[in-house]
């Protein structure tokens, strides 16, 4: 899954595509490099980011989705939003997956909207909101707590009429570096849910703060954590750098075939 941020304030500068033309060019590059899903987001959710209006989010994302679909009609697009109205309009204009950082917890009608649209739902765990999530996050046991959360969330989705759920444990969303590393080490635990597992560690603070570098320098660290994640049960990599992620996937496939 290639990340295309149509925002002016995403944490990684090189992921920001501030015009439709640049976003379509980035989409073409990612598709050529092997991306099977493009994740379009119009609102930054980094710590302490300020929310924008629904209309502004629509204005940023929908033209990009329309133009990508026009040029590459077979593309699978996910809309990265926690707003049901944005999700609905995005699917009407070509998106086919809804990726919600709050798993439907921030907006009451998100689950019913997804169910009505009959599209897959990426449900991510977050403790708090983007404005509060890194203010001393605490768990009894981060893996067990989030596993229990997803057991309840998957049932909630089923009752709402959503059967195709992809889970994302939410690295760096209300977690310390220690929490993130424990989740990565114990990611295999979540395979008991029998759902696809999305791994989103690309260039995040757990990497660059641990190594004392910047997001721009965190590609090698991203590849290391992606490899560990794949070995531990991840099935989708959400990344800024598709070529390197595909090389990781291809090498690991050969390694596992020969093992």
PLY file of the C-alpha trace (Angstrom):
ply
format ascii 1.0
element vertex 259
property float x
property float y
property float z
element edge 258
property int vertex1
property int vertex2
end_header
0.00 0.00 0.00
1.54 3.26 -1.16
0.87 6.39 0.88
-0.17 9.55 -0.97
-0.77 12.47 1.37
-2.54 15.47 -0.14
-1.79 17.52 2.94
0.61 20.39 3.67
1.60 19.07 7.11
2.27 15.33 7.07
5.25 14.36 9.23
7.34 13.18 6.26
7.97 16.05 3.84
8.48 13.90 0.75
5.05 12.27 1.14
3.23 15.58 0.68
1.70 15.98 -2.77
0.39 19.53 -2.94
-1.13 19.43 -6.43
-3.34 16.97 -8.29
-0.66 16.60 -10.97
2.02 15.66 -8.42
-0.32 13.21 -6.71
-1.10 11.48 -10.01
2.61 11.34 -10.85
3.33 9.77 -7.46
0.51 7.29 -8.05
2.00 6.30 -11.41
5.43 5.83 -9.85
4.05 3.69 -7.03
1.99 1.53 -9.36
5.02 0.97 -11.59
7.04 -0.02 -8.53
4.49 -2.65 -7.55
1.89 -1.05 -5.29
-1.42 -2.89 -5.26
-3.27 -0.30 -3.15
-2.92 3.49 -2.99
-3.92 5.15 0.29
-5.13 8.72 -0.21
-5.26 10.97 2.84
-6.29 14.61 3.08
-5.83 15.22 6.79
-2.66 14.89 8.84
-3.00 12.68 11.92
0.47 13.14 13.34
0.68 14.03 17.06
-0.81 17.45 17.85
-2.06 17.93 14.28
-5.05 20.23 13.92
-8.24 18.82 12.37
-9.57 20.42 9.20
-13.16 20.79 8.05
-14.92 17.95 6.25
-15.29 20.15 3.17
-11.56 20.88 3.08
-10.80 17.17 3.36
-13.20 16.48 0.48
-11.64 19.27 -1.61
-8.17 17.78 -1.11
-8.91 14.11 -1.71
-11.76 13.69 -4.19
-10.12 15.39 -7.21
-7.00 13.27 -6.63
-9.03 10.05 -6.47
-10.99 11.01 -9.60
-7.84 11.81 -11.58
-5.99 8.66 -10.52
-8.97 6.49 -11.44
-9.33 8.31 -14.75
-5.71 7.60 -15.69
-5.39 4.20 -14.00
-8.94 2.77 -13.87
-7.94 -0.59 -12.34
-6.30 1.00 -9.30
-7.45 -0.05 -5.84
-7.71 3.11 -3.75
-8.26 3.37 -0.01
-9.47 6.62 1.50
-7.65 7.44 4.72
-10.32 9.22 6.78
-12.27 8.97 10.02
-15.15 11.06 8.61
-18.07 9.05 7.27
-19.12 11.80 4.85
-15.66 11.89 3.27
-15.59 8.09 3.08
-18.96 7.97 1.35
-18.07 10.57 -1.28
-14.66 8.97 -1.86
-16.20 5.56 -2.58
-18.77 7.14 -4.88
-15.86 8.62 -6.83
-13.64 5.56 -7.14
-12.21 4.52 -3.76
-12.86 0.91 -2.82
-11.49 0.62 0.73
-12.04 2.79 3.81
-9.05 3.23 6.14
-10.07 4.74 9.50
-7.48 5.51 12.18
-10.24 5.33 14.79
-11.92 2.11 13.57
-15.23 3.95 13.58
-14.87 5.32 17.11
-14.54 9.01 16.23
-17.70 9.32 14.12
-20.84 7.42 15.12
-22.13 6.62 11.65
-18.85 5.37 10.14
-19.60 1.66 10.61
-23.10 1.96 9.16
-21.67 3.95 6.25
-19.05 1.28 5.50
-21.67 -1.44 5.73
-23.97 0.39 3.31
-21.10 0.92 0.85
-20.13 -2.79 1.05
-16.39 -2.12 0.96
-13.52 -3.48 3.05
-12.76 -1.60 6.25
-9.29 -1.03 7.70
-9.82 -0.67 11.45
-6.89 0.88 13.29
-6.35 1.08 17.03
-5.62 4.47 18.54
-5.51 5.50 22.18
-6.99 8.98 22.41
-6.99 11.32 19.42
-4.16 12.71 17.26
-4.21 15.74 19.56
-3.82 13.69 22.78
-2.50 10.25 21.81
1.14 10.75 22.77
0.39 12.30 26.16
1.60 9.46 28.39
-0.13 6.46 26.74
-0.55 3.55 29.15
-1.67 -0.09 28.94
-1.83 -3.03 31.32
-0.31 -5.13 28.54
-0.32 -3.44 25.15
-0.66 -6.63 23.09
-3.41 -8.13 25.23
-5.28 -4.83 25.52
-5.28 -4.26 21.76
-6.13 -7.90 21.01
-9.19 -7.60 23.26
-10.07 -4.32 21.54
-10.05 -6.00 18.13
-12.07 -9.01 19.31
-14.81 -6.56 20.30
-14.33 -4.33 17.24
-14.57 -7.19 14.73
-17.82 -8.32 16.36
-19.09 -4.72 16.32
-18.28 -4.55 12.60
-20.03 -7.87 11.97
-23.18 -6.70 13.72
-23.08 -3.50 11.66
-22.91 -5.56 8.46
-19.17 -5.33 7.70
-17.52 -8.67 7.04
-14.28 -7.66 5.33
-12.17 -6.17 8.12
-8.43 -5.51 7.98
-6.76 -4.76 11.29
-3.99 -2.24 12.03
-2.57 -2.17 15.56
-1.73 1.51 15.10
2.01 1.88 15.56
2.81 5.29 17.11
-0.86 6.13 17.62
-1.05 6.35 21.40
1.98 4.12 22.01
5.48 4.61 23.33
8.52 3.21 21.52
8.47 0.32 23.97
4.78 -0.36 23.21
5.51 -0.33 19.47
8.40 -2.74 19.77
6.36 -5.14 21.90
3.55 -5.05 19.36
5.98 -5.73 16.52
7.56 -8.62 18.40
4.16 -10.10 19.26
2.33 -9.26 16.03
1.83 -12.98 15.38
-0.67 -13.00 18.27
-3.15 -11.08 16.09
-3.20 -13.83 13.46
-5.66 -15.67 15.72
-8.26 -13.11 14.59
-8.08 -14.56 11.04
-7.99 -11.09 9.48
-5.45 -9.44 7.20
-2.95 -7.42 9.24
-1.77 -4.05 7.95
1.63 -2.84 9.14
2.19 0.91 9.17
5.66 1.71 10.48
7.03 3.60 7.49
9.52 6.32 8.57
7.72 6.73 11.91
9.08 8.16 15.15
9.83 4.75 16.67
12.47 4.40 13.96
13.93 7.88 13.73
13.86 8.66 17.46
15.45 5.32 18.33
18.21 5.90 15.77
18.60 9.62 16.43
17.85 10.56 12.82
15.10 12.28 10.82
12.11 10.80 8.94
14.01 11.54 5.73
16.80 9.22 6.89
14.55 6.41 8.14
14.18 4.25 5.01
16.68 1.61 6.09
15.06 1.36 9.53
11.67 1.07 7.86
12.86 -1.89 5.80
14.17 -3.62 8.93
10.86 -3.26 10.78
8.84 -4.20 7.68
10.85 -7.41 7.43
10.24 -8.25 11.08
6.55 -7.46 10.64
6.21 -9.74 7.62
7.94 -12.56 9.48
5.51 -12.05 12.36
2.29 -12.13 10.35
1.78 -8.79 8.58
0.06 -9.15 5.21
-0.07 -5.54 3.98
2.73 -2.99 4.21
1.62 0.65 4.25
4.68 2.56 3.01
6.03 5.77 1.57
8.65 3.85 -0.43
7.06 1.16 -2.58
10.14 -0.04 -4.47
12.06 -0.88 -1.30
9.02 -2.51 0.31
8.47 -4.70 -2.76
12.12 -5.78 -2.68
11.62 -6.75 0.95
8.50 -8.77 0.08
10.16 -10.48 -2.89
13.32 -11.47 -1.03
11.33 -12.75 1.92
9.12 -14.83 -0.38
12.20 -16.54 -1.84
13.71 -17.02 1.60
10.55 -18.64 2.95
10.15 -20.82 -0.14
13.70 -22.17 0.24
13.57 -22.54 4.03
0 1
1 2
2 3
3 4
4 5
5 6
6 7
7 8
8 9
9 10
10 11
11 12
12 13
13 14
14 15
15 16
16 17
17 18
18 19
19 20
20 21
21 22
22 23
23 24
24 25
25 26
26 27
27 28
28 29
29 30
30 31
31 32
32 33
33 34
34 35
35 36
36 37
37 38
38 39
39 40
40 41
41 42
42 43
43 44
44 45
45 46
46 47
47 48
48 49
49 50
50 51
51 52
52 53
53 54
54 55
55 56
56 57
57 58
58 59
59 60
60 61
61 62
62 63
63 64
64 65
65 66
66 67
67 68
68 69
69 70
70 71
71 72
72 73
73 74
74 75
75 76
76 77
77 78
78 79
79 80
80 81
81 82
82 83
83 84
84 85
85 86
86 87
87 88
88 89
89 90
90 91
91 92
92 93
93 94
94 95
95 96
96 97
97 98
98 99
99 100
100 101
101 102
102 103
103 104
104 105
105 106
106 107
107 108
108 109
109 110
110 111
111 112
112 113
113 114
114 115
115 116
116 117
117 118
118 119
119 120
120 121
121 122
122 123
123 124
124 125
125 126
126 127
127 128
128 129
129 130
130 131
131 132
132 133
133 134
134 135
135 136
136 137
137 138
138 139
139 140
140 141
141 142
142 143
143 144
144 145
145 146
146 147
147 148
148 149
149 150
150 151
151 152
152 153
153 154
154 155
155 156
156 157
157 158
158 159
159 160
160 161
161 162
162 163
163 164
164 165
165 166
166 167
167 168
168 169
169 170
170 171
171 172
172 173
173 174
174 175
175 176
176 177
177 178
178 179
179 180
180 181
181 182
182 183
183 184
184 185
185 186
186 187
187 188
188 189
189 190
190 191
191 192
192 193
193 194
194 195
195 196
196 197
197 198
198 199
199 200
200 201
201 202
202 203
203 204
204 205
205 206
206 207
207 208
208 209
209 210
210 211
211 212
212 213
213 214
214 215
215 216
216 217
217 218
218 219
219 220
220 221
221 222
222 223
223 224
224 225
225 226
226 227
227 228
228 229
229 230
230 231
231 232
232 233
233 234
234 235
235 236
236 237
237 238
238 239
239 240
240 241
241 242
242 243
243 244
244 245
245 246
246 247
247 248
248 249
249 250
250 251
251 252
252 253
253 254
254 255
255 256
256 257
257 258
